[in-house]
Amino acid sequence: MQVIKSEDTPRGKSLQVKIKEKTLSIIFTWHALDAIKEYRFSIEEVLNFLLSPEEVIKGHGGHLIAHRRLNSHLTRVVYEYDSKSIVIVTFYKVHVDRYYRGGTYEDKILSGR
């Protein structure tokens, strides 16, 4: 995975990410960036959680949530699609037993929607 372009926009930080032969447009909202900083993760780590999740479930309001286990915790990357980008709405960490369903995939970014 390689970030090939990054720029600030009114909505947040817009990235162009190249992974294998595919280029993705991903927007981190300012809210998501604040949460990432609060939990002491890097943008690259959260991109990895999003692009290589252990499961993806449907959330409220059409959001999707990518899960990745870290010991007794679960990272949750809440995202949606707009017309041309993946928009990361927020990010947080909870105890794994609260939300993890065991490997459900209701969306796969790298294999298409």
HUQUI-V608868 format. One record per residue. N is the residue number from 1. RES is the residue in three letters. OMEGA is omega in whole degrees, 0 to 359 (* if undefined). Layout:
((N RES OMEGA) (N RES OMEGA))
This chain:
((1 MET 181) (2 GLN 174) (3 VAL 183) (4 ILE 178) (5 LYS 179) (6 SER 176) (7 GLU 176) (8 ASP 178) (9 THR 177) (10 PRO 183) (11 ARG 183) (12 GLY 180) (13 LYS 180) (14 SER 180) (15 LEU 166) (16 GLN 185) (17 VAL 177) (18 LYS 177) (19 ILE 188) (20 LYS 182) (21 GLU 187) (22 LYS 174) (23 THR 182) (24 LEU 172) (25 SER 183) (26 ILE 178) (27 ILE 171) (28 PHE 177) (29 THR 178) (30 TRP 178) (31 HIS 179) (32 ALA 179) (33 LEU 176) (34 ASP 181) (35 ALA 179) (36 ILE 179) (37 LYS 181) (38 GLU 180) (39 TYR 177) (40 ARG 173) (41 PHE 175) (42 SER 176) (43 ILE 180) (44 GLU 178) (45 GLU 181) (46 VAL 174) (47 LEU 178) (48 ASN 177) (49 PHE 181) (50 LEU 187) (51 LEU 178) (52 SER 183) (53 PRO 172) (54 GLU 174) (55 GLU 176) (56 VAL 181) (57 ILE 175) (58 LYS 177) (59 GLY 180) (60 HIS 173) (61 GLY 179) (62 GLY 178) (63 HIS 173) (64 LEU 183) (65 ILE 177) (66 ALA 181) (67 HIS 172) (68 ARG 180) (69 ARG 173) (70 LEU 184) (71 ASN 181) (72 SER 181) (73 HIS 180) (74 LEU 174) (75 THR 181) (76 ARG 176) (77 VAL 182) (78 VAL 184) (79 TYR 177) (80 GLU 175) (81 TYR 165) (82 ASP 187) (83 SER 183) (84 LYS 185) (85 SER 167) (86 ILE 182) (87 VAL 177) (88 ILE 185) (89 VAL 179) (90 THR 181) (91 PHE 174) (92 TYR 184) (93 LYS 179) (94 VAL 173) (95 HIS 187) (96 VAL 183) (97 ASP 182) (98 ARG 187) (99 TYR 187) (100 TYR 183) (101 ARG 176) (102 GLY 173) (103 GLY 178) (104 THR 177) (105 TYR 178) (106 GLU 176) (107 ASP 174) (108 LYS 183) (109 ILE 186) (110 LEU 176) (111 SER 182) (112 GLY 183) (113 ARG *))
